[in-house]
């Protein structure tokens, strides 16, 4: 590995550790007092939003296809992981970290398998047709969850009422490093040969196929990876909220994820990382900071979205990436010039 690359990875690793220590300072001490629980919840929700929005960006930003079914893959990961961990905790005692790892692996693998089954036939389509198929898949999943259940596990004949009693193991310590690992894997995928092939397919599908790229295989692989991480995000959500209701995973939720991708900048992983936690917490923060606006928080949220699209139609990052090492190099170089 070249020395510059080692240095860049070292800077990013230091930033990750610094961010973790900052969160520990806020939530593992009495610094925030009684407010710690509230803000802890916002942080965890923001982190699972970041995972799912980044995974959707693989499809929308890098593959160039719109998907409005990500809430469906998220629900698969949430419910399957919750079923498995409920069965385990009822029969044996396991540390919370082990239970959390089982949850995210089960949720991710389950959603990934469904992603393969959906992707093989669906990704021969593109544009509006693929978008319609993803909406249909998400609705099928929601209807199935609303009308079927496992009474021995959920305590009710269907999942439609609620699935309660899920182990709360999505501690922010675990979720933070899960988010970092997920983003790192997606970033490496984009920088790999498959990622470059994916971008060439987005730019010109016919030219990519003519140059020897297996278009369908690359798209199915990306779709599966995206579904996998959506399932991981669903598992995190289920094991933090501890109660699941199928109506949460509706069309509006998928549209919200897509809106965040576009607002952050389609094709910019950093845009999703920055915007996802902010927009996931914004409605609650408006109510918390200005209680008088609690009834209008969604209206204010919508106005902000419209304003961003008017004044910055390409999104916050406009398809560009932000590199901390390069930013530091520019700042240090600028300071040296000023001193000189």
Secondary structure, DSSP 8 states (H G I E B T S, - for coil): --HHHHHHHHHHHHHHHHHHHHHHHHHSSSSSGGGHHHHHHHHHHHHHHHHHHHHHHIIIIII----S-HHHHHHHHHHHHHHHHHHHHHH----HHHHHHHHHHHHHHHHHHHHHHHHHHHTTS-THHHHHHHHHHHHHHHHHHHH---HHHHSSS-SSS-B--------HHHHHHHHHHHHHHHHHHHHSHHHHHHHHHHH-HHHHHHTT--HHHHHHHHHHHHHHHHHHHHHHHHHHH--B-GGGSSHHHHHHHHHHHHHH-TT-HHHHHHHHHHHHHHHHHHHHH-GGGGGGHHHHHHHHHHHHHHH-TT-SSTT----HHHHHHHHHHHHHHHH-
